[in-house]
Amino acid sequence: MSYHDESDEYPDGAVRLRNPNIELMDQDILYHLALGSGSHDLHQMFGDVKFICMGGTPKRMEQFANFIMDEIGYKLPAGTTLLDISQYSYRYSMYKVGPVLSISHGMGIPSVGILLHEVIKLMYHARVRDPVFFRLGTCGGIGLDGGHLVITDEAVDGMMRPYLELPVLGKLVQRPSKLDVELAKELQSLSTQDDPFETHVGRTMCTYDFYEGQGRLDGAFCDYTEKEKLEFLHKIHDNNILNMEMESLAFAALTHHAGIRAAVICVTLLNRLNGDQVASSKEVLNEWQNRPQAIVARYIKKHMGMTGPAPRPPPPGPKTVVNSKKLKFVREESQSYE
């Protein structure tokens, strides 16, 4: 078993890869994004990106892309609409709005882990500097009712261990699940007294399963009692764990390993001390799910210096497809790769 904790940010803000093999490849295919370093001009397409926002479902991240477009006043050319850049992968959705990427990461650690590998490589090929990654999601509150925001300062697994444990070549590798504490504090400072919700900073438990892993009583299997469940939930609550979800551990571990500043901000859908099933109406849930987006939008606008008129998008650049044969190959590989 090995413990890896070598992940300081690079002083020049560049995104670097810990993989010497990439430079030896004729082309690096990002299978699950339907992009390639030889088929596309990734620097032209993504070189201006500063904010990478990820959430569970394609629909939610399409909505966020439209929301952030309104918030920063980004105007698309007449007769055009937002494009799902990764539509030919049929796995994740990705939208670009000026310096903002809005990407769906699916459900659970394996899904978000695969995406992060490829998005980090995308940032490298695009020569992006000083990107900030956000996970915007939903969660179960531990001692918090529905509608609260939780900004994670440390992600832990189901055993309350602050690292991602990953079998690599038959050995267990432990990568610390650290997030940028100053970024978490700044996000919390952007909430106001007029907000119809409270914003908390604390620890997040990330589990590998929605049912048994989170101590639910309503799965297909349950080999524990309600008393045992509540004892566990009260125990983690006493250890400053404010919420449960299924992605933060990998999100924190991989961004930290890459030296990238990152934050996780989720809205609670229910208090798990009171039950397992979400009973709020669809309208209420939709409004709650907008709350992490609102805080992240404030951060983006602040760091874009938006105190005056909204910036205009740049004029169209040169074509982004640089090799049509390689593009066809990338699309074929993305559609068939499992």
C-alpha positions in Angstrom: 0.0 0.0 0.0 1.4 3.4 -0.9 0.3 6.9 0.1 0.7 9.7 -2.5 0.6 13.3 -1.4 2.7 15.2 -3.9 0.5 17.8 -5.5 1.4 21.4 -4.9 0.1 23.9 -7.5 2.6 24.7 -10.2 3.9 28.3 -9.7 3.2 29.3 -13.4 -0.4 28.0 -13.1 0.1 25.5 -15.9 -1.7 22.2 -15.9 0.8 19.4 -16.1 0.3 15.6 -16.4 2.0 13.0 -14.3 2.3 10.7 -17.3 5.3 10.7 -19.6 3.6 8.4 -22.0 1.2 11.1 -23.3 4.0 13.0 -25.2 5.0 9.8 -27.0 1.6 9.3 -28.6 0.7 10.3 -32.1 -2.6 11.5 -30.8 -4.2 11.5 -27.4 -7.8 10.4 -27.8 -10.2 11.6 -25.1 -12.6 8.7 -25.7 -15.4 9.8 -23.5 -15.4 13.4 -24.7 -15.1 12.6 -28.4 -12.1 14.9 -28.7 -8.5 14.2 -29.7 -5.2 16.2 -29.6 -4.5 15.4 -33.2 -8.0 15.8 -34.6 -8.9 19.1 -32.9 -7.1 22.4 -32.2 -7.7 22.1 -28.4 -5.8 25.3 -27.6 -8.0 27.2 -30.0 -11.2 25.6 -28.6 -10.5 25.7 -24.9 -7.4 27.8 -24.3 -9.4 30.6 -22.7 -11.2 28.3 -20.1 -10.9 29.3 -16.5 -13.8 27.7 -14.7 -14.8 24.0 -15.1 -18.2 23.3 -13.5 -19.3 19.6 -13.2 -22.6 18.1 -12.1 -24.4 14.8 -12.3 -26.9 14.9 -15.2 -26.6 16.3 -18.8 -29.9 18.1 -18.3 -28.7 19.9 -15.2 -25.5 21.0 -16.8 -27.2 22.2 -19.9 -29.4 24.3 -17.7 -26.3 25.6 -15.9 -24.7 26.5 -19.2 -27.8 28.6 -20.1 -27.9 30.1 -16.6 -24.3 31.1 -16.6 -24.6 32.5 -20.2 -27.3 34.9 -18.9 -25.3 35.7 -15.7 -22.1 36.8 -17.5 -24.0 38.3 -20.5 -22.4 36.0 -23.0 -24.1 36.4 -26.4 -24.0 33.7 -29.0 -23.8 34.7 -32.7 -27.1 35.2 -34.3 -28.7 32.0 -35.5 -26.7 29.7 -33.3 -27.4 27.8 -30.1 -25.4 26.1 -27.3 -23.7 23.0 -28.6 -23.0 19.7 -26.7 -19.3 19.4 -27.7 -19.2 15.8 -26.6 -22.4 14.7 -28.2 -20.6 12.0 -30.3 -19.4 10.2 -27.1 -23.0 9.5 -25.9 -21.6 9.4 -22.3 -21.0 12.9 -21.0 -22.3 16.3 -22.1 -20.1 19.4 -22.3 -21.0 23.0 -23.0 -18.7 26.0 -23.3 -19.8 29.5 -22.4 -16.8 31.8 -22.8 -14.4 30.9 -20.0 -16.8 28.4 -18.5 -17.1 24.7 -19.2 -20.3 23.0 -18.0 -19.9 19.2 -18.0 -22.0 16.3 -16.7 -20.0 13.7 -14.7 -22.6 11.0 -14.3 -23.1 9.1 -11.0 -20.5 7.8 -8.6 -16.7 7.6 -8.2 -15.9 5.6 -11.3 -17.9 7.9 -13.6 -16.4 11.2 -12.2 -12.9 9.6 -12.1 -13.0 8.7 -15.8 -14.2 12.2 -16.7 -11.6 14.0 -14.6 -8.7 12.1 -16.2 -9.9 13.3 -19.6 -10.8 16.9 -18.6 -7.4 17.3 -16.8 -5.7 16.1 -20.0 -7.9 18.4 -22.0 -6.7 21.4 -19.9 -3.1 20.3 -20.5 -3.5 20.0 -24.3 -5.3 23.4 -24.4 -2.5 25.0 -22.4 -5.0 26.4 -19.8 -3.5 28.2 -16.8 -4.9 28.5 -13.3 -8.2 26.6 -13.9 -10.6 26.2 -11.0 -12.8 23.1 -10.8 -16.2 22.9 -9.2 -18.6 20.1 -8.5 -22.2 21.3 -8.2 -24.4 18.6 -6.8 -27.1 17.3 -4.5 -26.6 15.4 -1.3 -28.3 14.0 1.8 -27.8 16.3 4.9 -26.6 14.9 8.2 -28.3 17.1 10.7 -29.3 19.6 8.0 -32.8 19.8 6.5 -33.4 20.1 2.7 -32.3 23.3 1.0 -29.0 24.0 2.8 -25.7 24.5 1.0 -22.7 22.5 2.1 -19.2 23.5 0.8 -16.8 20.6 1.4 -13.5 21.3 3.2 -12.5 17.6 3.4 -14.0 14.6 1.7 -13.9 11.2 3.5 -14.9 7.7 2.5 -17.4 5.5 4.2 -14.9 4.6 6.9 -14.2 8.4 7.5 -10.7 8.1 5.9 -9.6 11.2 4.0 -8.2 9.6 0.9 -9.3 7.7 -2.2 -8.1 4.1 -2.1 -7.4 2.8 -5.6 -6.1 -0.6 -6.7 -3.3 -0.1 -9.2 -1.4 -3.1 -10.7 -2.6 -5.2 -7.8 -1.5 -2.7 -5.1 -3.6 -0.3 -3.1 -2.7 3.4 -3.8 -4.1 6.0 -1.4 -4.5 9.6 -2.7 -5.5 12.3 -0.2 -8.9 13.9 -0.9 -7.9 17.5 -0.2 -9.7 20.5 -1.4 -8.7 24.2 -1.4 -9.8 25.5 2.0 -9.4 29.1 1.0 -11.6 28.6 -2.0 -14.2 27.0 0.2 -14.1 30.1 2.5 -14.4 32.5 -0.4 -17.4 30.6 -1.7 -19.1 30.8 1.7 -18.4 34.5 1.9 -20.4 35.0 -1.3 -23.6 34.0 0.4 -25.7 36.9 1.6 -28.3 37.5 4.3 -30.9 37.8 1.5 -30.3 34.3 0.4 -33.2 31.9 1.3 -30.7 29.3 2.5 -27.8 28.9 4.9 -24.3 28.0 3.7 -22.1 25.7 5.7 -18.5 24.5 5.4 -17.7 21.0 6.7 -16.7 17.5 5.9 -18.5 15.3 3.3 -18.8 11.6 3.4 -18.5 10.1 -0.1 -19.8 6.5 -0.5 -19.5 3.9 -3.2 -23.2 3.1 -3.0 -26.5 5.0 -2.7 -28.3 2.4 -0.6 -26.3 0.2 1.8 -23.2 2.4 1.6 -25.3 5.3 3.0 -27.2 3.3 5.5 -30.6 3.5 3.8 -33.4 1.2 4.9 -35.2 1.3 1.5 -32.8 -0.7 -0.8 -33.2 -4.2 -2.1 -31.0 -5.4 0.7 -30.7 -4.3 4.3 -28.8 -6.3 6.9 -28.9 -3.7 9.7 -31.5 -2.2 11.9 -32.8 1.4 12.0 -31.2 1.7 15.4 -27.8 0.8 13.9 -28.3 3.2 11.1 -29.1 6.1 13.4 -26.1 5.3 15.6 -23.8 5.5 12.6 -25.3 8.7 11.3 -25.1 10.4 14.7 -21.5 9.2 14.9 -20.5 10.8 11.7 -22.4 13.9 12.5 -20.4 14.2 15.8 -17.3 14.1 13.5 -18.4 17.3 11.6 -19.7 15.3 8.6 -22.5 17.5 7.3 -23.6 15.5 4.2 -23.3 12.4 2.1 -22.9 12.0 -1.7 -21.0 9.7 -4.1 -18.4 11.8 -6.1 -16.5 14.2 -3.8 -13.7 11.7 -2.8 -12.5 11.1 -6.4 -13.1 14.7 -7.3 -11.0 16.0 -4.4 -8.3 13.3 -4.8 -7.7 13.7 -8.5 -7.8 17.5 -8.6 -5.4 17.6 -5.7 -3.1 15.1 -7.3 -3.1 17.3 -10.4 -2.3 20.5 -8.4 -5.7 22.0 -9.5 -7.7 24.2 -7.1 -11.2 22.7 -6.6 -14.3 23.0 -4.6 -17.4 20.9 -4.0 -20.7 22.6 -3.3 -23.9 20.7 -2.8 -27.5 21.3 -1.7 -29.1 19.0 0.8 -32.3 17.3 -0.4 -33.3 15.9 3.1 -32.0 15.4 6.6 -30.9 11.7 6.7 -31.5 11.7 10.5 -35.2 11.9 9.7 -35.5 9.5 6.9 -34.3 8.1 3.6 -36.7 9.2 0.9 -37.0 12.7 -0.6 -40.5 14.0 -0.1 -40.3 17.6 -1.4 -42.1 18.6 -4.6 -40.4 18.7 -8.0 -40.7 22.5 -8.0 -39.0 22.8 -4.6 -36.2 20.4 -5.6 -35.6 22.4 -8.8 -35.2 25.6 -6.9 -32.9 24.0 -4.4 -30.7 22.6 -7.2 -30.2 26.1 -8.5 -28.6 27.3 -5.2 -25.1 25.8 -5.8 -25.2 27.3 -9.3 -26.0 30.8 -7.9 -23.0 30.8 -5.5 -20.6 29.5 -8.2 -21.9 32.1 -10.6 -21.1 34.9 -8.1 -17.6 33.5 -7.9 -17.2 33.4 -11.6 -18.5 37.0 -12.1 -16.3 38.3 -9.3 -13.1 36.8 -10.8 -14.1 38.0 -14.3 -14.2 41.5 -12.8 -17.8 42.0 -13.8 -18.5 45.3 -12.1 -19.5 47.0 -15.5 -21.0 45.9 -18.7 -20.9 42.2 -19.6 -18.0 41.2 -21.9 -18.6 40.5 -25.5 -17.5 37.1 -26.9 -14.4 37.1 -29.1 -14.9 37.0 -32.9 -14.9 33.5 -34.5 -11.4 32.0 -34.7 -9.9 29.6 -37.2 -11.5 26.2 -37.7 -11.2 23.9 -34.7 -11.0 20.6 -36.6 -7.4 20.3 -37.9 -7.5 16.7 -39.3 -10.8 15.4 -40.7 -9.4 11.8 -41.0 -8.4 11.8 -37.4 -11.7 13.4 -36.4 -13.6 10.5 -38.0 -11.3 8.0 -36.2 -11.9 9.8 -32.9 -15.7 9.7 -33.3 -15.6 6.0 -34.2 -13.4 5.2 -31.3 -15.6 7.3 -28.9 -18.8 5.6 -30.0 -17.4 2.1 -29.7 -15.2 2.4 -26.6 -16.6 0.9 -23.4 
